[in-house]
Amino acid sequence: MTQLRHRILLHAYVTEKSMDEMERLNKLEFVVDRRATRAEIRKAVEEIYSCKVAKVNTKIVQTGKIATVKFAPPYSAEDIGGRAGVF
């Protein structure tokens, strides 16, 4: 299972908009495997970063699939972003 969840989340997706959402809306964006479902993405994020996910939105772009993950209130996207390598 460890290998599978690391294949679902490829890396953090950092843009000006994603940084703004991280500060204002407690969200992070990740580039994920194109075949991954929302439930798989939620489970992978919760297991890797030891947090609780409130909501997962996905979008498919030309370069792949982007997942926007909103964290539950006691968890900070900035702290998790630091562990994910955003900073």
N, C-alpha and C positions, 0 to 999 in steps of 0.2 A: 504493500500500500504506500510506503514511503516514496518509492520511485514514481508511482502513478501520480500522486499529488504534486510532485515537483515537475512533472511533465505537463500538468494542466496550467499552472502559473509559469509563464516564461520569464517575464520581468516587469518591473513597474514602468508605466507610461507617463512621462513627465512633459507637460506643456505649461504655458502660462495659465490656460484655463483650468487644467487639473490642479495646479498649485493653488489657484484661487478657490476652487471647490474644496480642497483639503482644509484650508483655513476657515472658510465660511460655513460649509455644509457637512464637514466631517466625512468626506469621501476620498477614496483613492482610485486610480485607474491602473489596470494591469493589462498587458498583452497576454492573451491566453490561447490555448490550443483551439483551433477552429471547430473541432468536434465536441468540445466540452459543453455540458449543459449548465444552466444556472445553479442547479442543486450541487453539481460536482464542484463548481467554482466556489460556492459558499462553504462547502465542507473543506476544501483545500485551504482556503484562507483561514478559516477557524482553527484548523489543525496546525498549520505552519506558524501562525502568529499568535496563537492562544488568545483569541478574542471572540466577540459575538458579532455576527453580521446581521444588520437589520434588513438590507435589501440589496439585490444584485440586478443591474441592468446591463445588457450587452448590445453591442453594435458591430456589424461587419463592415470593415473598410477595405480598401484595395490591398493594403499590406497585411491584413489578417483580422483577428477578432479582438475587440477591446471590451473589457468588463469594468464597469463602474460599480464600486463596492461602497455602500453606506454602512458605517459602523454604528452599533447600539450606543446610547449615550454615555455609559461609564468609560468607553474606550475612545482614545484620541487618535484620529487619522495621522496627526503629526508624529506621535510616538511610533506608531506602526510604520509610517513612512520612513522614519529613521532606521528601523530594522530592515526595511525592504530595500534600502539603498537609494532612496530618493534624494537625500541630502549628501 
